[in-house]
Amino acid sequence: MGWFTDSEGTVLTLRYLYSDFKDYGNKWVYTLNDGSSPGYSVSQRAPDYSIGSLALSGSHTLTSMVIHWAAAVSRSAEVASAGNPGASFNPTGVLSNSTGCLYDAAATTNIYLPQWTPSCFTPGPDYVFNTDGYALNSVTYSHGLTAQLNLLAAASVAKNYHLGSHFATFEFGGKFRNAHKFDDSWEDEFDPNSKYLMTQFPLNFTNSNYYGGHYPLGPITDWANITGFVNANGSDFAYSNTYGGNNNNFDMVERISAGYLMNTVDLGRFRLIAGVRFEGTNVSTLSCDCTNPVTGQGPVNVPFKGSYFNALPSASVRYRIDDNSVCAWSTGWDWRAPIPNS
């Protein structure tokens, strides 16, 4: 969306955008392993993505001068980006020794719908839907966010003047951009000290047309019931977290500054252009090495900085042969001054 206004010699424009996408849902997964024990997990998919931007620009035409300027800010973020909260269950009892649940290649007519031997879904030692055959292994929760903030400012001025009897234009301008990106997401993990079976957390849900009827849907668990149980019995769970120790954590700031000076002179059929452009970049990062080589523990924050500066002078000559043809020559130089990294 945007807003626009125009008065004599002045144009102002405002553009803005905001979007929020909540990709919420629950996921229940039976993992079948050809010739070995199955597994089960439940997770609550809760990613929340948002983006927003605001940009204001202006253009002013004066008697012998034109001014352009712009300023903008934008931000994007994902909440709880360390992963989906969830619980995993490991096979126990007779199911922990299950080897008869096998992939059935002869019955598989569609590679995207693999089929399994009947013993997988028939009550017995290989019955993957035996809720007494799965014990709670761990429960995880996701916190923090990943985000990026961009700031921009730019302006340019063009001034018309005469060099003797010749028309000329002098221009100068600059742009600054600052980008800050980071990931501070982390997880809580609760591992039970006692044996809690999947059958303790039932969810009354059925679907007779699961995968178009190609697979049966077994019993599933109630995520809210699991989290409520952990909250009520916290002393019977071993707690750990990745706060400050997630290998995906980082922080980066990148600043780019640029500017230019340019002069144009018309000498009859010749047009002479000379100028110089400047550009400087500074980068600062902080990453996480979650294993300290000295103590064997983490985390260790690893900083890094680097920057450089470029000056790019250039010149060109254009000769107008006639109204439809021109001949041009140009050249440029690159002068770079790297600044030591740290």
N, C-alpha and C positions, 0 to 999 in steps of 0.2 A: 504494500500500500504506500501511497505517497501524497504529498501536498505540494502545490506549485503556485507561484505568484509571479506576475510580470508587470513591471511598471517601466516607464520610459528610461531606458539605459540600465535597468537593473532586473536580474532574474534570480529568484531564490527558490530552491528546491529542497524538500524534506522527504526522505524515504525511510520507511520503517517496516519491520517484520518481526513477528513472534510466532513460534510454533512449539508445541509441546506434544510429545508422543509417549503414551504410557502403554508399553507392550506387555500387559499383564496376562498371567495365565498360570495354571498348575500343570505339572508334568509327572506322570507315573510310568516307570520303566521297569519291565522285566528283561534282564539281560540273559539270553540263552547262549551257552558256550558249548560248541560241538564236542561232546564226549567228556565234559567236566561240569562242575557244579554251577548252577545259575546264580544270579544276583538280583537284587531289587533296590530301587531308589525312588524317592519322591522329592520334587523341588517346586518351589514357588517362583515362577518367572516374574520378576518385578522390575525390569529396566525402565527408566524414565529419562527420555531424551528431550532436551530443549535447546532451541537456538533463538537468538534475538539480535537485531541490529538496528541502528539509528544513524542516518547519514544526512548531514546538512551541507549544502553547497550554495555558492553565490557567484554571480558574474555581473560586473559593473563596467559599463562602457561610458567613458568620459570623453572630453573633447579630443585629447591626444593620448589617451591612456586606456588600457583595458586591464582589469583586475579579475583574477579568478581565485577562488579559495574553496576549501572543503574540510570538513571535520567529520569523523565517523568513529563509532564504537560498536563492537559486536562481541557476543559471548555465546559459547556453546557448552553444554555440560551433560554428563550422564551420572545419575545418582546411583549409589550402591553398585559401583562398577567392578568390584572385586569378583563377582560371580553371583549366581542365583542361590538364595538360601535353600537348604535342602537337607535330607537325611538319607543315609545309606544303610542297607541291611546286608549282613553276610549270612550265607547258608550255615545251618547248624543241624545237629542230630543226623538223621539218616540222609538228609538232603546234602550235607557237606561231603558225602562220599558218592554223590550221584554221578554216574558215567553213562547211563543208558539214554539220555536225552540227546538225540543225534540229528544233524542236518540231513534231510531226505532229498538228495539230488534228483532221484527219479520222479518225485512228486512235484518238483519245482518247475513250473512252466513259464514263470516270469521272474527274471533275476532280481526284480525289485520287491518280490513277495516270496522270499525263501520259505520252504515248508520243512516241518519237523516230524519226527516219528511219533506215532500215537502215544507212546509211553510218557512223552513230555506233558500231555494234558489229561492223562488217565491217573486217578488216585493210585498211588504206589510210591516206591522209593525214589522215582525220578519225576514225580509230579511237581511241576514248577510253581503251581498255585497253592502249595501247602503252606499256609500262613504260620503254622507252628514250626516251619523249617527255616525261618529267617529271624535273626536276632539283630537288634539295633546296634550299628557300628559307630556312627558319628552323626552329629547334628551341627550344621554350620549356618552362620548368619553373615550377611554382607553389610559393610558400612562405608562411609566416605564417598568421594566422587572424583571423576575425571573432568577437567574443564579447560577451556581456553578463552582468554580475553585479549582482544585486539583493539589497539588505539591508533588512530591515523589523523594527521593534520598536514595540509598541503596548501600552498599559495604560489601564485605567479603574477608578475606584472610586466606588461609590454608598453613601452613609451615610444611614441613616434616623434621624430625630430628631423631636422635638415642639416646635412653636412655640406655647407655651401649651398649649392642649388640642387643637391642630390637628396632624395628621400631615404631615410634610414630608420631602423627600429632597434631599440635596445631592450633586451628581455633578461629577467632574472627570476628565479623561483627556488623553492625547496619543498621537500617532503620528509616527514618523520613517521615511522611506524614502529610500534612496540607490541610484541606478541609474547604473552605469558601463558605457558602450557604446564599442566601438572596433573599428577595422579597420586592421590593420597588415600586410595581405597585400601581396606583391610577386612579381615574376617575374624569372627569368633568361632571357636570349635569346642564342642562338648562331647566327650567320649564317655560312655557309661562304664561304671565300675561293676555293675551287676548285669544280669542277662534279662533283657526285655524283648519279648517276641513281637513280631509284626501283628499278630492277632489281637494285641492289646490296643491297637489304634485303627479300628475299622472305619471305613467310609461307605455309607450305603449309596452306591452309585452303580448303575448298569448301562450297558450299551449293546443292544442285540445286533447292531450293524457295524461293529468295530472293524475298521479297515475293510469295509465292504463285505464283511462276513468271512474274510480269509483267515482270521485268527479269532480265537476266543479271548474275551477280556476277563482276566482273573480278578480276585479281590484286590482292592487298593486301600491305601491308608489316608487318614485325615491329617493334613499338615497342621491345622490349628490344634488338633488333639495332641500331636507330638510336641509342639512348642509349649503348650500348656503344661504337659507332663514334665518337660525339662525345667520350666520355671518353678514348678512346685517341688521338684526333687533335685535342686541344684547341687546339694551336698553329695549326691551319689554320682556325680559326673566330674571327670577330670577336665579342667578348663585350660585352653591355650588360645593365643591369638597371634595374628601377623601384623599387629599395629606397629608401624615403623619398621617392619621387616618383610615387606612384600617386594619381591624382586622386580615387580612391574612398576613400583613407585619411582617417580622422577619429578623434577622441577626444572623448567627451562625458560629463560628470558632471552629474547632476541630483539635487538634494537638496530634499526637501519635508518640512517640519515643520508639524504641526498640533496644536491643542489646544482644549479647551473647558472652560467652567465653566457649570453649570446648577443652578437651584434650583426645586423644585416644592413648592407648598403647597396643601393641600386645606382650603377654607373652606366647609363645608356643601356646597351644590350647586355651588360655584365651585371651579375648579382654576386656580391662577395659576402660569405657567411663565415664567421669565426667565433669560437666559444670554447668553454671548458665545462666539464661535468665532474662533480665530486660525489663520491660515495664512500660511506663508512659503515661497517657492520661490527657489532659487539654481541657476543654470545656468552651466556653464563648458564651452566647446567649443574644439577645436583642429582646423582643417581644413587641407587641403593645396592650395595654389595652385602648380602645378608649373612655372609660367613666371614668372620674376622680370622685371617690366617694366623694371628698370634694367639688369640684366646679360644678359637674354635666356636665362638658365639657371634651373633649379629645383633642389630644391624650396624653397618658401617656406611656412612654417607660419603660419597665420592664427588668432590667438586671439580669443575673444570671451567676455564675461561679462555676465550680467544677473540681476536679482533683484527681488522685490517682496514686500510684506507686506500682508496684509488683516486687518482686525478686523471681525467681523460680529455685532453685538449684535442680539438679538431678544427679543420678549415675546409672550405669548398668554394669553387668558382663555377658559376653557370653562365653560359653564353647563349643568348637567344638568337638563333639563325633566322627564324621567321615565326609566324604565329603558331605553327604546328610542329616546329622542330627546335630542340635545344641540345647543347653539348655541355657536359658537366665533368668536373674533376674534383676529387675530395681525398683527404688524407686525415689520419688520426694517430695519436700516440697514447700509450698506456703507461702511466707511472704509478707503481704500487709500492706502498710502504707497509709491510706486515709488522704487526706488533706482537712481541713474544707472548706465547700462551703460558697459562699458569694453571 
